[in-house]
Amino acid sequence: MSDLELATFAAHEAGKLLRANFGKEAAVDEAMHHDIKLALDKESQDLITKILLDARPSDALYGEEGLAGNPDSEREWIVDPIDGTVNYFYGIPHFCVSIALRVAGEITVGVIHDPMVGETWTVEKGGPALLNGEPIQVSPRTDLAESVLFVGCGKDEEALRTGIERFRRASLQARKMRMMGSAALGMAYIASGRLDAYVESRISLWDIAAGQLLVETAGGKVELTPAENHQDAWAIVATNGKIPIEKIL
């Protein structure tokens, strides 16, 4: 089984777990002002970890719910077991499983799986970006006034302030704005031509690793800037590579 096939299988198995439990009362491990952690987050990551590391025992795994495997390996799986946990908890069927493989610092495989809609985006370095096995590409839109933008607002006061101001500026120029609660799905939607840009001042690596390769392979552009004083967090500007996004930044 190739790395891409393995990641896709793991994402689908985790997706089955999430779909089977969707709408049921979920055990909360940790509740914060702007976020929530479920026991199912860890259960999903444990399932993914077992699948990946049973097949690739010398690899490392870096996920939202912790580390596993060989920390010295140059092959590192980057996992978000539920991207959109708050949506999941509130019964909003907009969330996904995101798995990427980073080899010697370069993302080489990406999988984003939406178990509720039944959509799976896959990409491998040097190959096409696919949605359910069919090639995709970013939108051809060049006019901000015709674009649909996804702006994230983060979880602390500074990130919220930046995100809300960007949302205000963009609202005056774009056709429509969206805050959807899943960075990975937002990037998958850009790669598919459904959205034209995603902007957030601070987002974690596991949220965007698979999406970065997907967007860039589909013809888009992703700019990442390390967030100050936050390890493995980034400011992100992901677009179709055609709209003048600088007008809202």
Sine and cosine of phi, psi and omega as CSV:
sin_phi,cos_phi,sin_psi,cos_psi,sin_omega,cos_omega
0.00,0.00,0.78,-0.63,0.01,-1.00
-0.94,0.33,0.22,-0.98,0.05,-1.00
-0.86,0.51,-0.66,0.75,0.00,-1.00
-0.92,0.40,-0.69,0.73,0.03,-1.00
-0.89,0.45,-0.63,0.77,0.01,-1.00
-0.91,0.42,-0.72,0.69,0.01,-1.00
-0.89,0.45,-0.63,0.78,0.01,-1.00
-0.91,0.41,-0.68,0.73,0.04,-1.00
-0.88,0.48,-0.71,0.70,0.00,-1.00
-0.89,0.46,-0.67,0.74,0.01,-1.00
-0.90,0.43,-0.65,0.76,0.01,-1.00
-0.92,0.39,-0.64,0.76,0.03,-1.00
-0.91,0.42,-0.67,0.74,0.07,-1.00
-0.91,0.43,-0.62,0.78,0.03,-1.00
-0.88,0.48,-0.61,0.79,0.06,-1.00
-0.89,0.47,-0.67,0.75,0.03,-1.00
-0.88,0.47,-0.72,0.70,-0.03,-1.00
-0.92,0.40,-0.68,0.73,0.00,-1.00
-0.90,0.43,-0.64,0.76,-0.02,-1.00
-0.90,0.43,-0.48,0.88,-0.04,-1.00
-0.98,-0.18,-0.06,1.00,-0.05,-1.00
-0.91,0.41,0.72,-0.70,0.01,-1.00
1.00,0.02,-0.14,0.99,0.06,-1.00
-1.00,-0.04,0.31,-0.95,0.04,-1.00
-0.90,0.43,0.81,-0.59,-0.08,-1.00
-0.96,-0.29,0.71,-0.70,0.03,-1.00
-0.95,0.31,0.77,-0.64,-0.02,-1.00
-0.99,-0.11,0.85,-0.52,0.07,-1.00
-0.99,0.11,-0.60,0.80,-0.06,-1.00
-0.42,-0.91,0.76,-0.65,0.03,-1.00
-0.88,-0.48,0.82,-0.57,0.03,-1.00
-0.87,-0.49,0.12,-0.99,-0.09,-1.00
-0.85,0.52,-0.71,0.70,-0.07,-1.00
-0.89,-0.46,0.31,0.95,-0.04,-1.00
-0.37,-0.93,0.15,-0.99,-0.01,-1.00
-0.47,-0.88,0.55,-0.83,0.07,-1.00
-0.86,-0.51,0.75,-0.66,-0.01,-1.00
-0.96,-0.29,0.45,-0.89,0.14,-0.99
-0.85,0.52,-0.49,0.87,-0.02,-1.00
-0.93,0.36,-0.44,0.90,0.11,-0.99
-0.85,0.53,-0.76,0.65,-0.02,-1.00
-0.93,0.37,-0.64,0.77,0.01,-1.00
-0.88,0.47,-0.66,0.75,0.03,-1.00
-0.91,0.42,-0.70,0.72,0.01,-1.00
-0.92,0.40,-0.62,0.79,0.03,-1.00
-0.88,0.48,-0.64,0.77,0.03,-1.00
-0.90,0.44,-0.73,0.68,0.01,-1.00
-0.89,0.46,-0.69,0.72,-0.01,-1.00
-0.86,0.51,-0.71,0.71,-0.01,-1.00
-0.88,0.48,-0.70,0.71,-0.02,-1.00
-0.89,0.45,-0.74,0.67,-0.08,-1.00
-0.94,0.35,-0.74,0.68,-0.10,-0.99
-0.99,0.16,-0.38,0.92,0.16,-0.99
-0.90,0.43,-0.60,0.80,0.00,-1.00
-0.99,0.12,-0.49,0.87,-0.04,-1.00
-0.74,-0.67,0.94,0.33,-0.15,-0.99
-0.91,0.42,-0.30,0.95,0.01,-1.00
-1.00,-0.02,-0.01,1.00,-0.03,-1.00
-0.99,0.12,0.26,-0.97,0.14,-0.99
-0.98,-0.22,0.37,-0.93,0.10,-1.00
-0.70,-0.72,0.78,-0.63,0.00,-1.00
-0.84,-0.55,0.93,-0.37,-0.06,-1.00
-0.77,-0.64,0.17,-0.99,0.02,-1.00
-0.87,0.49,-0.47,0.88,-0.04,-1.00
-0.98,-0.18,0.30,0.95,0.11,-0.99
0.84,-0.55,-0.07,-1.00,-0.11,-0.99
-0.96,-0.29,0.40,-0.91,0.06,-1.00
-0.39,-0.92,0.22,-0.97,0.08,-1.00
0.99,0.16,-0.40,-0.92,-0.08,-1.00
-1.00,0.02,0.95,-0.32,-0.07,-1.00
-0.92,0.38,-0.25,0.97,-0.01,-1.00
-1.00,-0.07,-0.03,1.00,-0.05,-1.00
-0.95,0.31,0.59,-0.81,0.10,-0.99
-0.99,0.12,-0.11,0.99,0.06,-1.00
-0.97,-0.23,0.91,-0.42,-0.10,-0.99
-0.77,-0.63,0.85,-0.52,0.11,-0.99
-0.99,0.12,0.74,-0.67,-0.02,-1.00
-0.91,-0.41,0.88,-0.47,-0.26,-0.97
-0.79,-0.61,0.76,-0.65,0.27,-0.96
-0.91,-0.42,0.95,-0.31,-0.13,-0.99
-0.95,0.30,-0.46,0.89,0.18,-0.98
-0.58,-0.81,0.98,-0.22,0.11,-0.99
-1.00,-0.04,0.95,-0.30,-0.13,-0.99
0.91,-0.41,0.63,0.77,-0.07,-1.00
-0.88,0.48,-0.64,0.77,0.00,-1.00
-0.90,0.44,-0.68,0.73,0.09,-1.00
-0.83,0.55,-0.74,0.67,-0.02,-1.00
-0.85,0.53,-0.74,0.67,-0.05,-1.00
-0.88,0.47,-0.59,0.81,-0.03,-1.00
-1.00,0.01,0.10,0.99,0.05,-1.00
0.98,0.19,0.38,0.93,0.05,-1.00
-1.00,-0.08,0.90,-0.45,-0.14,-0.99
-0.99,0.16,0.82,0.57,0.05,-1.00
-0.71,-0.70,1.00,-0.01,-0.01,-1.00
-0.34,-0.94,0.15,-0.99,-0.03,-1.00
-0.37,-0.93,0.13,-0.99,0.19,-0.98
-0.96,-0.29,0.74,-0.67,0.00,-1.00
-0.83,-0.56,0.80,-0.60,0.01,-1.00
-0.72,-0.69,0.77,-0.64,0.09,-1.00
-0.77,-0.64,0.38,-0.92,0.12,-0.99
-0.88,-0.48,0.81,-0.58,0.06,-1.00
-0.93,-0.37,0.82,-0.57,-0.01,-1.00
-0.87,-0.48,0.88,-0.48,-0.01,-1.00
0.79,0.61,0.66,0.75,0.08,-1.00
1.00,0.06,-0.03,1.00,-0.04,-1.00
-0.89,-0.45,0.75,-0.66,0.06,-1.00
-0.95,0.31,0.82,-0.57,-0.06,-1.00
-0.89,-0.45,-0.32,0.95,-0.02,-1.00
-0.62,-0.78,0.62,-0.78,0.09,-1.00
-0.59,-0.81,0.68,-0.73,0.07,-1.00
-0.68,-0.73,0.76,-0.65,0.11,-0.99
-0.79,-0.61,0.85,-0.53,-0.10,-1.00
-0.84,-0.55,0.84,-0.55,0.09,-1.00
-0.98,-0.19,0.98,-0.21,-0.11,-0.99
-0.96,0.27,-0.32,0.95,-0.03,-1.00
-0.99,0.15,-0.64,0.77,0.01,-1.00
-1.00,0.03,-0.38,0.92,-0.03,-1.00
0.99,0.16,0.60,0.80,0.01,-1.00
-0.90,-0.43,0.69,-0.72,0.02,-1.00
-0.75,-0.67,0.87,-0.49,0.08,-1.00
-0.99,-0.13,0.73,-0.69,-0.01,-1.00
-0.72,-0.70,0.54,-0.84,0.04,-1.00
-0.40,-0.92,0.59,-0.81,0.08,-1.00
-0.73,-0.68,0.66,-0.75,-0.02,-1.00
-0.78,0.63,0.81,-0.59,0.00,-1.00
1.00,-0.02,-0.17,0.99,0.01,-1.00
-0.93,-0.37,-0.05,-1.00,-0.03,-1.00
-0.99,0.17,0.34,-0.94,0.19,-0.98
-1.00,0.05,0.76,-0.65,-0.13,-0.99
-0.79,-0.62,0.54,-0.84,0.19,-0.98
-0.85,-0.53,0.90,-0.43,-0.08,-1.00
0.75,0.66,0.64,0.76,0.08,-1.00
1.00,0.07,-0.05,1.00,-0.01,-1.00
-0.95,-0.31,0.65,-0.76,-0.03,-1.00
-0.89,0.47,0.59,-0.81,0.04,-1.00
-0.77,-0.64,0.29,-0.96,0.11,-0.99
-0.49,-0.87,0.34,-0.94,0.01,-1.00
-0.92,0.39,0.22,-0.97,-0.03,-1.00
-0.94,0.35,0.38,-0.92,0.06,-1.00
-1.00,0.01,0.07,1.00,-0.12,-0.99
-0.91,0.41,0.69,-0.72,0.01,-1.00
-0.89,-0.46,-0.24,0.97,-0.08,-1.00
-0.99,-0.17,0.84,-0.54,0.01,-1.00
-0.85,0.53,-0.54,0.84,-0.03,-1.00
-0.93,0.38,-0.28,0.96,0.02,-1.00
-0.97,-0.24,0.09,1.00,-0.17,-0.99
-0.99,-0.14,0.41,-0.91,0.13,-0.99
-0.91,-0.41,0.83,-0.56,-0.13,-0.99
-0.88,-0.47,0.58,-0.82,0.06,-1.00
-0.93,-0.38,0.90,-0.43,0.02,-1.00
-0.91,-0.42,0.84,-0.55,0.07,-1.00
-1.00,-0.06,0.47,-0.88,-0.09,-1.00
-0.91,-0.42,-0.02,1.00,0.06,-1.00
0.96,0.29,-0.21,-0.98,-0.17,-0.99
-0.80,-0.60,-0.11,0.99,0.05,-1.00
-0.87,-0.50,0.08,-1.00,-0.15,-0.99
-0.87,0.49,-0.69,0.72,-0.03,-1.00
-0.90,0.43,-0.73,0.68,-0.01,-1.00
-0.91,0.41,-0.62,0.78,0.04,-1.00
-0.89,0.45,-0.69,0.72,-0.01,-1.00
-0.88,0.47,-0.70,0.71,0.02,-1.00
-0.90,0.44,-0.71,0.70,-0.04,-1.00
-0.90,0.43,-0.67,0.74,-0.01,-1.00
-0.92,0.40,-0.63,0.78,0.04,-1.00
-0.92,0.39,-0.64,0.77,0.06,-1.00
-0.90,0.43,-0.64,0.77,0.03,-1.00
-0.87,0.49,-0.67,0.74,0.02,-1.00
-0.88,0.47,-0.75,0.66,-0.02,-1.00
-0.89,0.46,-0.70,0.71,-0.03,-1.00
-0.92,0.39,-0.57,0.82,-0.01,-1.00
-0.87,0.49,-0.50,0.87,-0.01,-1.00
-0.98,0.21,-0.22,0.98,-0.11,-0.99
-0.86,-0.51,-0.54,0.84,-0.07,-1.00
-1.00,0.06,0.27,-0.96,0.07,-1.00
-0.92,0.38,-0.73,0.69,0.02,-1.00
-0.51,-0.86,0.44,-0.90,0.06,-1.00
-0.89,-0.46,0.48,-0.88,0.03,-1.00
-0.66,-0.75,0.63,-0.78,0.24,-0.97
-0.82,-0.57,0.96,-0.27,-0.26,-0.97
-0.94,-0.35,-0.27,0.96,0.13,-0.99
1.00,0.00,0.10,1.00,0.06,-1.00
-0.59,-0.81,0.96,-0.29,-0.01,-1.00
-0.89,0.45,-0.67,0.74,-0.04,-1.00
-0.89,0.46,-0.70,0.71,0.04,-1.00
-0.92,0.40,-0.58,0.82,0.07,-1.00
-0.85,0.52,-0.67,0.74,0.01,-1.00
-0.94,0.33,-0.60,0.80,0.08,-1.00
-0.88,0.47,-0.60,0.80,0.02,-1.00
-0.93,0.35,-0.57,0.82,0.09,-1.00
-0.90,0.43,-0.71,0.70,0.01,-1.00
-0.87,0.50,-0.48,0.87,-0.02,-1.00
-1.00,0.01,-0.08,1.00,-0.01,-1.00
0.99,0.10,0.16,0.99,-0.01,-1.00
-0.99,0.14,-0.61,0.79,0.10,-0.99
-0.89,-0.46,0.31,-0.95,-0.04,-1.00
-0.94,-0.34,-0.34,0.94,0.02,-1.00
-0.29,-0.96,0.44,-0.90,0.13,-0.99
-0.71,-0.71,0.79,-0.62,-0.04,-1.00
-0.75,-0.66,0.73,-0.68,0.11,-0.99
-0.44,-0.90,0.60,-0.80,-0.10,-0.99
-0.99,0.15,-0.37,0.93,0.09,-1.00
-0.44,-0.90,0.84,-0.55,-0.02,-1.00
-0.57,-0.82,0.50,-0.86,-0.06,-1.00
-0.99,0.10,0.42,-0.91,-0.06,-1.00
-0.83,0.55,-0.70,0.72,-0.07,-1.00
-0.91,0.42,-0.36,0.93,0.04,-1.00
-0.96,0.28,-0.46,0.89,-0.22,-0.98
-0.83,-0.56,-0.12,0.99,-0.11,-0.99
-0.87,0.49,-0.78,0.63,0.02,-1.00
-0.91,0.41,-0.64,0.77,-0.03,-1.00
-0.90,0.43,-0.56,0.83,0.01,-1.00
-0.87,0.49,-0.78,0.63,0.00,-1.00
-0.90,0.45,-0.61,0.79,-0.01,-1.00
-0.90,0.44,-0.75,0.66,-0.02,-1.00
-0.90,0.44,-0.73,0.68,-0.04,-1.00
-0.91,0.42,-0.62,0.78,0.01,-1.00
-0.93,0.36,-0.52,0.85,0.01,-1.00
-0.99,0.15,0.06,1.00,0.08,-1.00
0.97,-0.25,0.06,1.00,-0.02,-1.00
-1.00,-0.05,-0.18,-0.98,-0.06,-1.00
-0.70,-0.72,0.68,-0.73,0.04,-1.00
-0.78,-0.62,0.82,-0.57,0.07,-1.00
-0.91,-0.41,0.82,-0.57,0.01,-1.00
-0.89,-0.46,0.73,-0.69,0.06,-1.00
-0.82,-0.57,0.84,-0.55,-0.01,-1.00
-0.83,0.56,0.73,-0.69,0.04,-1.00
-0.98,0.19,0.74,-0.67,-0.03,-1.00
-0.91,0.42,0.70,-0.72,0.10,-1.00
0.90,0.43,0.34,0.94,0.03,-1.00
-0.67,-0.74,0.96,-0.29,-0.05,-1.00
-0.92,0.38,0.68,-0.73,0.03,-1.00
0.83,0.56,0.56,0.83,0.11,-0.99
-0.82,-0.58,0.51,-0.86,-0.15,-0.99
-0.62,-0.78,0.49,-0.87,0.31,-0.95
-1.00,0.06,0.69,-0.72,-0.10,-1.00
-0.79,-0.61,0.66,-0.76,0.19,-0.98
-0.76,-0.65,0.96,-0.29,0.01,-1.00
-0.90,-0.44,0.79,-0.61,-0.07,-1.00
-0.63,-0.78,0.10,-1.00,0.13,-0.99
-0.96,0.27,-0.02,1.00,0.02,-1.00
0.98,0.18,0.14,0.99,-0.10,-0.99
-0.82,-0.57,-0.52,0.85,-0.06,-1.00
-0.99,0.15,0.47,-0.88,-0.02,-1.00
-0.99,0.15,0.96,0.27,-0.12,-0.99
-0.91,0.41,-0.38,0.92,-0.04,-1.00
-0.87,0.49,-0.32,0.95,-0.01,-1.00
-0.92,0.38,-0.33,0.95,-0.03,-1.00
-0.93,-0.36,-0.10,0.99,-0.08,-1.00
-0.99,0.13,0.00,0.00,0.00,0.00
